[in-house]
């Protein structure tokens, strides 16, 4: 590899992307990052304010669907790698406004990877001189696999069965990336992760919503009976996995990343309320604010990932379990909300 890598990170002002940029700059001294973000509602530049004076970091506002912009960025920066986070990602929003998900997640991913191919390759399976090690890393989700019953785990061989416009658009983007490996020989890797949580997550997501509603003395809304189960992954563990796969993963391969922390939504709400009862006590328990609301359409019952491939082949392990990670998360949000 060349002395200094130039990495394009898309969607780096979002939750996982901003955590990843901090992680990779803290742990690498031979790369520079260009963060391209459209700055939709889910982005927050304050997540990256400490990097403004970092000479190895550049922010550019822009859309991955903009072909002219993509061309100019690849020409100007000569990227050696792309780590592609940018996506519309909220299931409820995809039900209300699916066209934005189709545009960004499918067309945007195609535009980005096609631009990379054109700049890195002369022909199928023929890289331009100096581009032999350039890599495109696509960040995806376990939701592309559909839903599980009471038992079983998603593996990399699980057939795709997306059930929402969001997961269908991500499944489509996964297939686009796969096709560029098999058709053109591009150096691509894909990671499919379970539900992330931790610092910097957008306020509309489940865990920040529970914390925010609890502290503002509002009802804490839980869909249905609260029994829907997710495998929860602390975002900093996910960042370590992405870094590892980008550097050492096998081209063309997919790696599932999960925390082995299956918890249902009601347990999560109860746990957060118990932590808040200890950290920010009031006259009665926050649990009294938990309220059950109508379930959302097509709500998958259970997701759970088998992460044995990345564990055995690349040596990754999650450092946090849910009980340690959620305390750190609640503490971070408490400090953030108290500053306002």
C-alpha positions as CSV (number, residue, x, y, z in Angstrom):
1,X,0.0,0.0,0.0
2,X,1.1,3.6,-0.5
3,X,2.5,5.6,2.3
4,X,-0.6,7.7,2.8
5,X,-4.1,6.4,2.1
6,X,-6.8,8.8,0.9
7,X,-10.1,7.5,2.0
8,X,-13.5,8.8,1.0
9,X,-16.1,8.3,3.8
10,X,-19.7,8.9,2.7
11,X,-22.3,9.8,5.4
12,X,-19.6,10.6,7.9
13,X,-21.6,13.1,9.8
14,X,-24.1,10.5,10.8
15,X,-24.1,8.2,13.8
16,X,-21.9,5.3,12.8
17,X,-19.9,7.3,10.3
18,X,-18.8,10.0,12.7
19,X,-17.9,7.5,15.3
20,X,-15.8,5.6,12.7
21,X,-14.0,8.7,11.5
22,X,-12.9,9.5,15.1
23,X,-11.8,5.8,15.5
24,X,-9.8,5.6,12.3
25,X,-8.0,8.9,12.8
26,X,-7.2,8.1,16.4
27,X,-5.7,4.7,15.4
28,X,-4.0,5.4,12.0
29,X,-1.3,7.9,11.2
30,X,-0.9,7.1,7.5
31,X,-4.2,8.2,6.1
32,X,-6.4,11.3,5.3
33,X,-10.2,11.3,5.4
34,X,-12.6,13.2,3.1
35,X,-16.0,13.1,4.7
36,X,-18.8,13.6,2.1
37,X,-22.2,14.1,3.7
38,X,-25.5,15.6,2.3
39,X,-26.3,16.8,5.8
40,X,-29.9,15.5,6.0
41,X,-31.8,15.5,9.2
42,X,-29.8,12.5,10.5
43,X,-26.5,14.3,10.2
44,X,-24.8,16.4,12.9
45,X,-21.6,18.2,12.2
46,X,-21.1,18.8,15.9
47,X,-20.2,15.1,16.0
48,X,-17.0,16.1,14.3
49,X,-16.3,19.5,15.6
50,X,-13.1,18.4,17.3
51,X,-11.6,17.4,13.9
52,X,-12.0,20.8,12.2
53,X,-8.3,21.7,12.8
54,X,-7.1,18.1,11.9
55,X,-5.0,18.3,8.8
56,X,-5.9,14.7,7.9
57,X,-9.6,15.5,7.8
58,X,-11.7,17.3,5.2
59,X,-15.5,17.8,5.1
60,X,-17.4,18.3,1.9
61,X,-21.2,18.8,1.7
62,X,-22.6,16.9,-1.2
63,X,-24.8,14.1,-2.5
64,X,-23.6,10.7,-3.6
65,X,-26.3,10.8,-6.4
66,X,-24.5,13.8,-8.0
67,X,-22.4,12.3,-10.7
68,X,-20.4,15.5,-11.5
69,X,-19.5,15.9,-7.9
70,X,-18.3,12.3,-7.6
71,X,-16.2,12.6,-10.7
72,X,-14.6,15.8,-9.5
73,X,-13.8,14.4,-6.0
74,X,-12.1,11.3,-7.4
75,X,-10.2,13.4,-9.8
76,X,-9.1,15.9,-7.2
77,X,-8.3,13.5,-4.3
78,X,-7.2,10.3,-6.1
79,X,-8.9,8.1,-3.4
80,X,-7.3,4.8,-2.5
81,X,-10.4,3.6,-0.7
82,X,-14.1,4.3,-0.1
83,X,-16.0,3.4,3.0
84,X,-19.7,3.9,2.2
85,X,-22.0,4.7,5.1
86,X,-24.3,7.2,3.4
87,X,-27.9,5.9,3.4
88,X,-31.4,6.7,4.4
89,X,-31.9,4.3,7.3
90,X,-35.0,4.8,9.4
91,X,-37.7,2.1,8.8
92,X,-40.6,4.4,9.8
93,X,-39.5,7.0,7.4
94,X,-39.1,4.5,4.6
95,X,-42.8,3.5,5.1
96,X,-43.9,7.2,4.8
97,X,-41.4,8.3,2.1
98,X,-39.9,5.3,0.2
99,X,-38.7,7.2,-2.8
100,X,-35.9,8.9,-0.9
101,X,-34.6,5.5,0.1
102,X,-34.7,4.1,-3.4
103,X,-32.9,7.2,-4.7
104,X,-30.1,7.4,-2.1
105,X,-29.6,3.8,-1.2
106,X,-29.8,2.3,-4.7
107,X,-29.0,5.0,-7.2
108,X,-26.5,6.7,-4.9
109,X,-24.6,3.4,-4.2
110,X,-24.5,2.7,-7.9
111,X,-23.2,6.2,-8.8
112,X,-20.5,5.9,-6.1
113,X,-19.2,2.5,-7.0
114,X,-19.4,3.1,-10.7
115,X,-17.3,6.2,-10.3
116,X,-14.8,4.3,-8.3
117,X,-14.6,1.6,-10.9
118,X,-14.0,4.2,-13.7
119,X,-11.2,5.8,-11.8
120,X,-9.5,2.6,-10.5
121,X,-9.9,0.2,-13.5
122,X,-9.0,0.2,-17.2
123,X,-11.2,-2.8,-17.9
124,X,-12.9,-5.7,-16.1
125,X,-10.3,-7.3,-13.8
126,X,-7.7,-4.9,-14.9
127,X,-6.6,-2.2,-12.4
128,X,-4.9,1.0,-13.4
129,X,-1.3,1.2,-12.3
130,X,-1.2,2.1,-8.6
131,X,-4.8,1.2,-8.0
132,X,-4.3,-2.5,-7.4
133,X,-5.1,-2.3,-3.7
134,X,-7.8,0.3,-3.8
135,X,-10.9,-1.0,-2.0
136,X,-14.6,-0.2,-1.8
137,X,-16.2,-1.1,1.6
138,X,-20.0,-1.1,1.7
139,X,-21.8,-0.8,5.1
140,X,-25.1,-2.6,5.2
141,X,-27.6,-4.1,7.7
142,X,-28.9,-7.4,9.0
143,X,-32.4,-6.2,8.0
144,X,-31.8,-7.4,4.5
145,X,-32.2,-11.0,5.8
146,X,-35.8,-10.4,6.9
147,X,-37.0,-11.7,10.2
148,X,-36.3,-14.7,12.4
149,X,-38.6,-16.7,14.7
150,X,-37.7,-17.6,18.3
151,X,-34.5,-19.4,17.2
152,X,-31.8,-19.2,14.6
153,X,-29.2,-16.7,13.5
154,X,-28.5,-14.8,10.3
155,X,-25.3,-16.0,8.6
156,X,-23.6,-14.7,5.5
157,X,-25.4,-17.5,3.6
158,X,-28.9,-16.6,4.8
159,X,-31.2,-15.8,1.8
160,X,-32.2,-12.2,1.5
161,X,-35.8,-11.5,2.4
162,X,-36.2,-7.7,3.1
163,X,-39.6,-6.7,4.5
164,X,-39.5,-2.8,4.4
165,X,-38.7,-0.3,1.8
166,X,-35.6,0.5,3.8
167,X,-34.3,-3.0,3.9
168,X,-35.3,-3.7,0.3
169,X,-33.2,-0.6,-0.8
170,X,-30.2,-1.8,1.3
171,X,-30.6,-5.3,-0.2
172,X,-30.5,-3.8,-3.6
173,X,-27.4,-1.8,-2.8
174,X,-25.7,-5.0,-1.5
175,X,-26.4,-6.8,-4.8
176,X,-25.0,-3.8,-6.8
177,X,-21.8,-4.0,-4.9
178,X,-21.6,-7.8,-5.2
179,X,-22.1,-7.5,-9.0
180,X,-19.1,-5.1,-9.3
181,X,-16.9,-7.8,-7.8
182,X,-18.2,-10.6,-10.0
183,X,-18.5,-8.6,-13.2
184,X,-15.6,-6.2,-13.0
185,X,-13.3,-7.8,-10.4
186,X,-13.5,-4.7,-8.1
187,X,-11.9,-5.0,-4.7
188,X,-15.1,-4.8,-2.6
189,X,-16.1,-6.0,0.9
190,X,-19.5,-5.7,2.6
191,X,-20.4,-5.7,6.3
192,X,-23.9,-6.4,7.5
193,X,-24.4,-5.2,11.1
194,X,-27.0,-5.6,13.8
195,X,-28.7,-2.7,15.6
196,X,-26.1,-0.2,16.7
197,X,-26.4,2.0,19.8
198,X,-24.0,4.4,21.6
199,X,-22.9,8.1,21.6
200,X,-23.9,10.4,18.7
201,X,-27.0,8.5,17.6
202,X,-29.9,10.5,16.1
203,X,-32.6,11.4,18.6
204,X,-35.4,9.6,16.7
205,X,-33.9,6.1,17.1
206,X,-35.2,3.8,19.9
207,X,-32.6,4.2,22.6
208,X,-32.1,8.0,22.3
209,X,-35.9,8.3,22.1
210,X,-36.4,6.4,25.4
211,X,-33.7,8.5,27.1
212,X,-35.1,11.8,25.8
213,X,-38.7,11.1,26.5
214,X,-37.9,9.8,30.0
215,X,-36.0,13.0,30.9
216,X,-38.6,15.3,29.5
217,X,-41.4,13.5,31.5
218,X,-43.2,12.4,28.3
219,X,-44.7,9.0,27.5
220,X,-42.0,6.5,26.4
221,X,-43.5,4.8,23.3
222,X,-43.0,1.1,22.8
223,X,-44.4,-0.6,19.7
224,X,-46.9,-3.4,20.1
225,X,-46.2,-5.6,23.1
226,X,-42.5,-4.7,23.3
227,X,-41.5,-8.2,22.5
228,X,-39.6,-7.5,19.2
229,X,-36.0,-8.6,19.6
230,X,-32.8,-7.1,18.2
231,X,-29.2,-8.0,18.5
232,X,-27.5,-4.8,19.9
233,X,-24.0,-3.8,18.9
234,X,-22.1,-1.0,20.6
235,X,-21.1,1.5,17.9
236,X,-17.4,1.5,18.9
237,X,-17.2,-2.3,18.5
238,X,-18.7,-1.9,15.1
239,X,-16.1,0.7,14.2
240,X,-13.3,-1.7,15.1
241,X,-14.9,-4.3,12.9
242,X,-15.2,-2.0,9.9
243,X,-11.6,-0.9,10.3
244,X,-10.5,-4.6,10.4
245,X,-12.6,-5.7,7.4
246,X,-11.4,-2.7,5.3
247,X,-7.8,-3.5,6.0
248,X,-7.8,-7.3,6.1
249,X,-11.1,-8.7,4.7
250,X,-11.0,-10.9,1.7
251,X,-12.2,-9.2,-1.5
252,X,-15.7,-10.1,-2.6
253,X,-16.6,-11.4,0.9
254,X,-19.4,-10.3,3.2
255,X,-18.9,-10.2,7.0
256,X,-21.8,-10.2,9.5
257,X,-21.1,-8.0,12.6
258,X,-23.2,-8.6,15.7
259,X,-22.9,-8.0,19.4
260,X,-24.5,-11.3,20.7
261,X,-26.8,-9.1,22.8
262,X,-30.4,-10.1,22.0
263,X,-32.8,-7.9,23.9
264,X,-36.4,-7.1,23.4
265,X,-37.7,-3.5,23.3
266,X,-39.4,-3.7,26.6
267,X,-36.3,-4.9,28.4
268,X,-34.3,-2.0,26.8
269,X,-36.9,0.5,28.1
270,X,-36.9,-1.0,31.5
271,X,-33.1,-1.1,31.7
272,X,-32.7,2.5,30.6
273,X,-35.3,3.6,33.1
274,X,-33.5,1.7,35.9
275,X,-30.2,3.4,35.0
276,X,-31.9,6.8,35.0
277,X,-33.5,6.0,38.3
278,X,-30.0,5.7,39.6
279,X,-28.3,8.5,37.7
280,X,-31.0,11.1,37.7
281,X,-33.6,10.1,40.3
282,X,-37.0,11.7,40.7
283,X,-40.0,11.2,42.9
284,X,-41.2,8.0,41.0
285,X,-39.6,5.6,38.6
286,X,-39.2,6.5,34.9
287,X,-40.8,3.1,34.2
288,X,-44.2,4.7,34.9
289,X,-43.8,6.6,31.6
290,X,-43.6,3.5,29.4
291,X,-46.6,3.4,27.1
292,X,-47.5,0.8,24.4
293,X,-48.5,2.2,21.0
294,X,-49.8,0.6,17.8
295,X,-47.2,-1.6,16.1
296,X,-45.7,-0.3,12.9
297,X,-46.6,-2.1,9.6
298,X,-44.3,-5.1,8.7
299,X,-42.5,-4.9,12.0
300,X,-39.9,-7.8,11.9
301,X,-40.1,-9.9,15.1
302,X,-36.4,-10.8,15.6
303,X,-33.0,-10.1,14.3
304,X,-29.9,-12.0,15.5
305,X,-26.5,-12.3,13.8
306,X,-23.9,-15.1,13.7
307,X,-20.6,-13.2,13.8
308,X,-18.4,-16.3,13.8
309,X,-16.9,-15.6,10.4
310,X,-15.4,-12.2,11.3
311,X,-14.4,-13.6,14.7
312,X,-12.6,-16.7,13.4
313,X,-11.2,-15.3,10.1
314,X,-10.2,-11.8,11.3
315,X,-10.0,-12.1,15.1
316,X,-12.7,-9.5,15.9
317,X,-14.5,-9.6,19.2
318,X,-17.0,-7.2,20.7
319,X,-15.7,-5.6,23.9
320,X,-19.0,-4.4,25.2
321,X,-22.0,-6.3,26.3
322,X,-25.4,-4.5,26.3
323,X,-25.3,-4.0,30.1
324,X,-21.9,-2.2,30.0
325,X,-22.5,-0.3,26.8
326,X,-26.0,1.0,27.7
327,X,-24.6,2.6,30.9
328,X,-22.0,4.4,28.8
329,X,-24.6,5.5,26.3
330,X,-27.1,6.8,28.9
331,X,-24.3,8.7,30.6
332,X,-23.2,10.3,27.3
333,X,-26.8,11.5,26.6
334,X,-27.3,12.8,30.1
335,X,-24.2,15.0,29.7
336,X,-25.3,16.2,26.2
337,X,-28.9,17.0,27.3
338,X,-27.7,18.8,30.5
339,X,-25.6,21.1,28.3
340,X,-28.7,22.5,26.6
